[in-house]
C-alpha cells in the first residue's frame, strides 16, 4: 500500500477470510473518506459495480474480495469490467473443494471454466507465494484488462525457491520442473494442484517414467504466446495430463483427444480438504495410476 497508494481495497463481508486488508489501511466511513478500504457487506454485485465506477473515475486501482463461488453474484459486474476494459482486480479466495467443511454450496467447481469464457478477463490461479506476487504484478500492470486472482484457502509449499529476473507467470504457462531425460508425460496444473503434479513427477520417476511439470497460472496469457513456445512447454509428443480441482471443461484444448484429466466431474462434499482430495481422486497416487494405465493401453 505505501508503494501504490492509489489502491482501494475491500471485501464483501469476508475481510478476515480473504485477507484483503493490510495494517496500513483504514476503512472509508460515512464521516471519513480519507481511508483506503471499503467494507461492502454481503453485496458481491454492488462491490463489483462500485469498483467499476471507481476505475472509470480514474486515479484509483480498485480490488475487492469474496469467495470464488460467489462470482456467480457479481458476474454481470465482472463482465462489464472486461467489456469496458477497466483495471479491476477481483481477489477470489477459497477457490476449490479444498475449502473443506463448508460443503458443496461454497465449493466452486464450474466457476473457473465460466470465468475463463469471458473475453478480456485474465483468470490467475497461482501455485505458491512467488506466483501470487507475479500475478499481482501483472494484474496491476495491465490497465485495460480486469483480473481474477483465484487463491486457495489451504497452505501451499513454496515451489519457486530460486530467483528469476523474468516474471514467468507473464507467459501464462511455463515448465516449472523439467523431466530427467526426454519427457514421456507432461503434467499440467494450476494453483493448489501444482504441488500434486510435483509429487506425481517424483513417483513416476521411481517407476522409470519421465515427466515434466508445467504450471499454468493464466490460460489467457498462455494462449497469447507463439505456437512454438506453447508446443515447447506442453511437450508436443508427450502424454498430457491436466490436474485441477474443478471441472475439465476447456482443458481438452491442452490435453488433446488422448490426454487425461484429474479433477472434478460433479459437485463437492463436506469434509476436511485432505479427505476430499483423496475421495475425489485428486492425488499424486491417482495421477500415477492413471498414467500407468494409459501407457499400457
JOWONOR-V242950 format. One record per backbone hydrogen bond with DSSP energy under -0.5 kcal/mol. CO is the residue of the C=O (numbers start at 1). NH is the residue of the N-H. Records with the same first field share a line. If there is no record, write none. Layout:
BEGIN
CO: NH ; NH
END
This chain:
BEGIN
4: 7
6: 61
7: 9
8: 63
9: 38
10: 65
11: 13 ; 40 ; 41
14: 17 ; 18
15: 19 ; 20
20: 22
22: 25
26: 36 ; 37
32: 29
36: 9
37: 28
38: 11 ; 40
41: 43
43: 47
44: 48
45: 49
46: 50
47: 51
48: 52
49: 53
50: 54
51: 55
52: 56
53: 57
54: 58
60: 62
61: 8
62: 89
64: 91
65: 12
66: 93
67: 70
68: 71
69: 72
70: 73 ; 74
71: 75
74: 78
75: 79
76: 80
77: 81
78: 82
79: 83
80: 84
81: 86
82: 85
86: 88
88: 90 ; 147
89: 64 ; 91
90: 92 ; 149
91: 66 ; 93
92: 151
93: 68
96: 99
97: 100
100: 103
103: 106 ; 107
106: 108
109: 247
110: 114
111: 115
112: 116
113: 117
115: 118
118: 121
120: 146
121: 123
122: 124 ; 148
124: 150
125: 191
128: 132
129: 133
130: 134
131: 135
132: 136
133: 137
134: 138
135: 139
136: 140
137: 141
138: 142
141: 143
142: 145
143: 87
146: 122
147: 90 ; 149
148: 124 ; 150
149: 92 ; 151
151: 95
157: 159
159: 161
166: 168
167: 170
168: 171
169: 172
171: 173
172: 218
174: 176 ; 215
177: 213
179: 181
184: 239
185: 187 ; 212
186: 188 ; 241
187: 214
188: 243
189: 216
190: 193
191: 194
193: 197
194: 198
195: 199
196: 200
197: 201
198: 202
199: 203
200: 204
201: 205
202: 206
203: 207
204: 207 ; 209
205: 208
208: 210
210: 184 ; 185
212: 187 ; 214
213: 176 ; 177 ; 215
214: 189
215: 174
217: 125
218: 222
219: 223
220: 224
222: 225
226: 230
227: 231
228: 232
229: 233
230: 234
231: 235 ; 236
235: 238
238: 240
239: 186
240: 260
241: 188
242: 262
243: 190
244: 246 ; 264
246: 264
248: 251
250: 253
251: 254 ; 255
252: 256
256: 259
260: 242
261: 263
262: 244
264: 248
269: 271
272: 275 ; 276
273: 277
274: 278
275: 279
276: 280
277: 282
278: 281
281: 283
283: 287
284: 288
285: 289
286: 290
287: 291
288: 292
289: 293
290: 294
291: 295
292: 296
293: 297
294: 297
END
